[in-house]
Amino acid sequence: MDAISSSSSRSSRGDESPLPDSHIIEMTNTDGSPNLDMMLVYMETIKDEIRLLERNHDELQSAHQKRKK
């Protein structure tokens, strides 16, 4: 409890050192349209794979229902 009260009193007096610069985010050049194009192609590929998985799921579910009858 003493550590909490001493740290809060230090911060209220301004004795606490600033945070290190390890959390700085730098922006890069924003004309990276090839990266956007690659991302869109990747997303379309994923959507195609999801459609295939959904079709396989539907076929398996249908086959399972037929077998139960």
Backbone as ProteinMPNN parsed JSONL, in Angstrom:
{"seq_chain_A": "MDAISSSSSRSSRGDESPLPDSHIIEMTNTDGSPNLDMMLVYMETIKDEIRLLERNHDELQSAHQKRKK", "coords_chain_A": {"N_chain_A": [[0.826, -1.186, 0.0], [2.017, 1.174, 0.694], [3.716, 1.588, -1.463], [1.951, 2.223, -3.487], [0.816, 4.631, -2.585], [3.116, 6.203, -2.445], [3.946, 6.273, -5.107], [1.792, 7.55, -6.283], [1.955, 10.017, -5.057], [4.393, 10.914, -6.016], [3.811, 11.163, -8.767], [1.933, 13.163, -8.689], [3.484, 15.288, -7.95], [5.094, 15.523, -10.084], [7.504, 14.17, -10.293], [7.911, 11.846, -11.632], [9.497, 9.965, -14.171], [9.406, 10.472, -17.749], [7.619, 8.394, -20.134], [9.29, 5.791, -21.991], [10.53, 6.083, -25.412], [9.655, 3.894, -26.835], [7.156, 3.339, -27.756], [6.442, 4.73, -30.011], [4.78, 5.424, -32.986], [5.392, 5.358, -36.355], [4.476, 6.899, -39.365], [4.434, 5.733, -42.678], [5.193, 6.37, -46.141], [2.241, 7.104, -47.866], [1.48, 6.378, -50.39], [1.164, 3.706, -51.087], [-0.262, 1.971, -52.908], [0.092, -0.537, -54.267], [0.252, -2.3, -52.111], [-2.329, -2.175, -51.112], [-3.712, -3.199, -53.301], [-2.683, -5.81, -53.293], [-3.686, -6.682, -50.864], [-6.434, -6.658, -51.387], [-6.619, -8.634, -53.38], [-5.797, -10.809, -51.877], [-7.884, -10.879, -50.024], [-10.036, -11.551, -51.706], [-9.244, -14.106, -52.465], [-9.429, -15.416, -50.015], [-12.19, -15.163, -49.603], [-13.116, -16.802, -51.685], [-12.131, -19.273, -50.806], [-13.604, -19.555, -48.462], [-16.188, -19.759, -49.509], [-15.917, -22.241, -50.825], [-15.441, -23.907, -48.616], [-17.903, -23.594, -47.301], [-19.621, -24.735, -49.188], [-18.645, -27.376, -49.178], [-19.278, -28.023, -46.546], [-22.078, -27.866, -46.618], [-22.598, -29.989, -48.398], [-21.584, -32.18, -46.95], [-23.254, -32.065, -44.72], [-25.723, -32.547, -45.92], [-25.298, -35.155, -46.922], [-24.992, -36.471, -44.515], [-27.555, -36.149, -43.377], [-29.06, -37.633, -45.224], [-28.047, -40.151, -44.757], [-28.93, -40.663, -42.185], [-31.609, -41.216, -42.522]], "CA_chain_A": [[0.0, 0.0, 0.0], [2.918, 2.324, 0.733], [4.236, 1.809, -2.812], [0.902, 2.886, -4.261], [0.688, 6.015, -2.149], [4.323, 6.959, -2.782], [3.982, 6.509, -6.551], [0.789, 8.548, -6.621], [2.425, 11.323, -4.607], [5.441, 11.326, -6.955], [3.223, 11.602, -10.023], [1.245, 14.431, -8.472], [4.508, 16.328, -7.866], [5.806, 15.584, -11.355], [8.827, 13.562, -10.17], [7.953, 10.603, -12.39], [10.174, 10.131, -15.455], [8.496, 10.247, -18.882], [7.629, 7.053, -20.735], [10.311, 5.647, -23.04], [10.051, 6.305, -26.776], [9.466, 2.607, -27.506], [5.783, 3.212, -28.229], [6.206, 5.705, -31.07], [4.325, 4.848, -34.251], [5.769, 6.217, -37.463], [3.717, 6.722, -40.596], [5.261, 5.637, -43.87], [4.615, 6.997, -47.324], [0.896, 6.554, -48.028], [1.149, 6.018, -51.768], [1.423, 2.273, -51.182], [-1.413, 1.316, -53.519], [0.303, -1.97, -54.525], [-0.075, -3.052, -50.908], [-3.79, -2.246, -51.074], [-4.112, -4.153, -54.344], [-2.345, -7.161, -52.827], [-4.616, -7.02, -49.798], [-7.728, -6.961, -51.998], [-6.481, -9.943, -54.022], [-5.755, -11.78, -50.778], [-9.242, -10.977, -49.481], [-10.849, -12.299, -52.665], [-8.827, -15.504, -52.356], [-10.023, -15.926, -48.777], [-13.637, -15.295, -49.817], [-13.312, -18.0, -52.503], [-11.899, -20.433, -49.959], [-14.742, -19.67, -47.551], [-17.309, -20.302, -50.297], [-15.643, -23.665, -51.024], [-15.68, -24.575, -47.329], [-19.345, -23.615, -47.047], [-20.212, -25.733, -50.09], [-18.283, -28.695, -48.641], [-20.054, -28.21, -45.325], [-23.453, -28.17, -47.012], [-22.63, -31.334, -48.97], [-21.415, -33.137, -45.859], [-24.463, -32.048, -43.901], [-26.761, -33.217, -46.699], [-24.987, -36.587, -46.923], [-25.258, -36.958, -43.156], [-29.003, -36.226, -43.219], [-29.536, -38.759, -46.027], [-27.629, -41.408, -44.126], [-29.727, -40.85, -40.999], [-32.95, -41.678, -42.904]], "C_chain_A": [[0.869, 1.248, 0.0], [3.461, 2.642, -0.658], [3.219, 2.55, -3.668], [0.807, 4.351, -3.877], [1.926, 6.824, -2.506], [4.398, 7.239, -4.275], [2.95, 7.553, -6.947], [1.224, 9.926, -6.167], [3.547, 11.831, -5.505], [4.841, 11.864, -8.235], [2.484, 12.919, -9.857], [2.239, 15.581, -8.367], [5.271, 16.472, -9.174], [7.191, 14.981, -11.304], [8.981, 12.314, -11.038], [8.6, 10.855, -13.75], [9.2, 9.853, -16.59], [8.628, 8.826, -19.422], [8.706, 6.968, -21.801], [9.681, 5.808, -24.421], [9.788, 5.004, -27.52], [8.066, 2.443, -28.074], [5.452, 4.213, -29.331], [5.825, 4.959, -32.342], [4.668, 5.829, -35.357], [4.93, 5.875, -38.677], [4.691, 6.64, -41.763], [4.548, 6.326, -45.019], [3.282, 6.332, -47.635], [0.546, 6.219, -49.463], [1.473, 4.555, -52.04], [0.252, 1.527, -51.782], [-1.149, -0.134, -53.906], [-0.018, -2.825, -53.305], [-1.585, -3.213, -50.778], [-4.292, -3.24, -52.111], [-3.837, -5.587, -53.91], [-3.312, -7.605, -51.746], [-5.982, -7.404, -50.378], [-7.709, -8.314, -52.704], [-6.503, -11.046, -52.967], [-7.147, -11.972, -50.189], [-10.153, -11.758, -50.417], [-10.515, -13.784, -52.615], [-9.45, -16.14, -51.117], [-11.524, -16.118, -48.944], [-13.945, -16.53, -50.668], [-13.134, -19.267, -51.674], [-13.054, -20.635, -48.979], [-15.958, -20.226, -48.289], [-17.141, -21.802, -50.514], [-15.893, -24.445, -49.74], [-17.167, -24.656, -47.007], [-20.037, -24.645, -47.931], [-19.907, -27.147, -49.598], [-19.075, -29.01, -47.383], [-21.493, -28.587, -45.658], [-23.58, -29.585, -47.578], [-22.485, -32.404, -47.89], [-22.661, -33.211, -44.984], [-25.609, -32.765, -44.621], [-26.549, -34.741, -46.71], [-25.274, -37.2, -45.549], [-26.771, -37.116, -42.939], [-29.585, -37.398, -44.007], [-29.205, -40.084, -45.369], [-28.474, -41.698, -42.89], [-31.11, -41.443, -41.324], [-32.993, -43.138, -43.177]], "O_chain_A": [[0.517, 2.257, -0.61], [3.649, 3.808, -1.005], [3.582, 3.402, -4.478], [0.727, 5.219, -4.746], [1.815, 8.004, -2.836], [4.855, 8.306, -4.684], [3.197, 8.357, -7.845], [0.899, 10.917, -6.822], [3.654, 13.034, -5.74], [5.284, 12.892, -8.748], [2.418, 13.712, -10.796], [1.891, 16.725, -8.657], [6.014, 17.436, -9.356], [7.998, 15.249, -12.194], [10.085, 11.783, -11.16], [8.289, 11.846, -14.41], [8.26, 9.077, -16.416], [9.629, 8.15, -19.188], [9.01, 7.969, -22.451], [8.466, 5.686, -24.583], [9.704, 5.02, -28.748], [7.815, 1.488, -28.809], [4.278, 4.509, -29.554], [6.473, 3.984, -32.722], [4.279, 6.996, -35.303], [4.703, 4.703, -38.98], [5.661, 7.396, -41.824], [3.425, 6.806, -44.868], [3.205, 5.104, -47.665], [-0.583, 5.812, -49.735], [1.995, 4.214, -53.101], [-0.191, 0.531, -51.211], [-2.091, -0.927, -53.881], [-0.505, -3.947, -53.443], [-2.065, -4.274, -50.377], [-5.193, -4.032, -51.834], [-4.66, -6.475, -54.13], [-3.717, -8.767, -51.709], [-6.611, -8.357, -49.918], [-8.684, -9.061, -52.631], [-7.146, -12.08, -53.145], [-7.546, -13.097, -49.888], [-10.969, -12.554, -49.952], [-11.407, -14.627, -52.712], [-9.939, -17.268, -51.168], [-12.077, -17.116, -48.482], [-14.924, -17.23, -50.408], [-13.895, -20.224, -51.821], [-13.436, -21.771, -48.701], [-16.677, -21.07, -47.754], [-18.107, -22.557, -50.402], [-16.488, -25.522, -49.77], [-17.639, -25.672, -46.498], [-20.938, -25.35, -47.476], [-20.782, -28.012, -49.594], [-19.497, -30.149, -47.183], [-22.06, -29.504, -45.064], [-24.541, -30.295, -47.283], [-23.185, -33.416, -47.915], [-23.069, -34.292, -44.56], [-26.373, -33.503, -43.999], [-27.492, -35.511, -46.532], [-25.749, -38.332, -45.457], [-27.211, -38.118, -42.375], [-30.492, -38.081, -43.53], [-29.994, -41.028, -45.42], [-28.714, -42.864, -42.574], [-31.71, -42.103, -40.476], [-34.051, -43.673, -43.508]]}, "name": "protein", "num_of_chains": 1, "seq": "MDAISSSSSRSSRGDESPLPDSHIIEMTNTDGSPNLDMMLVYMETIKDEIRLLERNHDELQSAHQKRKK"}
